Amino acid sequence: MDNVSIRPARPAELAAVAALRWQWLVENGSEDAGEREVFLRHFVTWAEENAGSHRCVVLVRDERVIGMAWLAVVQRVPTPRAPRRASGDLQCVYVVPEARDGGLGGRLIRAVLEGARELGLERVTVHSSPRAVPAYARSGFQGSPRLLQAQVPRV
């Protein structure tokens, strides 16, 4: 693990990040993924356009991007005591299969949480797969009876 670094994604690495997202979709049985090259181009454009609200952290080994995690930052309604408020949502944490089960996912999660702390975010949420729940719990995530969600029907 000595040759592994975690840092913000560089613009030139967005295509590699897009490929990781594609790999995650395929690995999880997405049958409607469409054409890979079209998706990769769209993803890179999306990442560039949303850089102000979505921060990507990458896991790099020997100059190869082998993992990613995204922090979506959402501005919150101000209060008199907190005129600038924000929260975050941890999204798309992914490590390539051959690098899993060695703690790298946890390192990615902790790096995102450190970035959230530096930004002064009030909280960070995550929507997890069942397999990843223990990793998030080890990094301090816990359920809350006050944080609710609703599925919005598609039209």
N, C-alpha and C positions, 0 to 999 in steps of 0.2 A: 504494500500500500504506500510505500515511500514515494513512488512516482505518480501519485494521484493528487490533483489539486481541485479545489472548488472555488469558483469565482463567477462574476457576472459574465454572461455570454457576450462575445464580441460580434459586431455586425457580420463579419465574414463567417461566423459559425452558425448563423441562422438556418442555412440549408441543412447542416448536420442535425440541428435541433428538430427541424421539420421532418427529417428522415426518422428520428427517434419517435416522434409522434405517430408517424405512419406505421412504424414497427409495432408500437403499442396497440394501435387500432387493429392491425392484422392479428397480432397475438391474442387479442381479446375477441376475435371472431366477428369483426365488423364486415358484414357482407356487402354493405352499400358504400364502401369507401371511395368508389370511383377510380379514376386513373391516377396513379401515383405521381407522375410528373406534374399534372395539373394541381393536385393537392399541395405538393411541395412549393410550387410557385405561389399559390394562394397563401399558404402558411407564412412564408417569408414576408410577403407584402403585409399580411395581417400583423405580424410581429413588429414590423417597422412602423406601421400606422398606430399601433397601440403601445408603443414603448413608454409613453408617459404614465400609463396605468397598469401595465403588465411587465413585471421585471423577471427576467429569466436568469437562473443560476445554472451553471453547467458543471458537470463532473468530468474531468479530463485526465486521461491516462496516456502517457507517451504521445501527447499532442492530438489524441483522438477523443472526441466527445463521446462518452459512454453513459452519460446520465444527464437528467435535467429536472428542474423544478421551477414552477412559476408562482409568483406572488402577485395577485391582482389586488391593487390598492383602490379602495372605495372611499371617497370623501363622505363624511357624515354631517348631518345637520348640526350647526353650531349651538352651543349653550352659552349663557353669560360667563361661566367659569372656564369654558373650553371653546374659544372661538374657532379654533382649527382642530378638527377631529377627523380621524380616519381609522378604518379597519382593513383587514386583509383576508384574502381567501387563498389558501395554498392549493395549487392546481397542477395536474399533470406531472406528478413525481414519477420518474421512470428511470430505471437502471437496466442496461442490457442484461439478458439472462445469464450470460457467462460471468458476470461480475456481481451477481446477487448473493445474498446470505453471508456477506462479510462485513456488514455494518455501513456500507456506502450510502444506502438509502437514508439511514438515520443521520449520517453526516450531512447529506443534502437538506434534510428537513431542518436540522439544527442551524444550518447556514441561512436558510430562509427566515427562520425565527430570529436569528441575530440581526438580519437586515430589517425585519419588522420592528425590532426594538430600536434600532438606530433611527428609523423613520418616525418613531413615537406612536406606532399604531396601538389602538386600545385592545384589540384582540385579533386573532387569526383563526379562521375556521377551515375545515377541510371536509370534503365528501370522499370517503374512502371505500376501497374494495374491502371485502371481508379479510383477505389475506394480509392487507397492510395495516389493519387496525392496531395490532400490537406494536408496530414500529412507531405509529403516531402516539400511542399511549406512553411508550418509553421516552418520547420527546416532550411529554407534558400535556398532550391533548387529553381532554376528558369530555364526557357528555354533559349537557346542560339542560335542565328542564325549562329554561327560559328561551333557548334558541330553537325556534321552530322553522319548519320549511313547508312549502306547498308546491305540489307539482302543477304547473300551468298547462292546461290542455292545448295541444297544437290545433291550429285551424286548418 
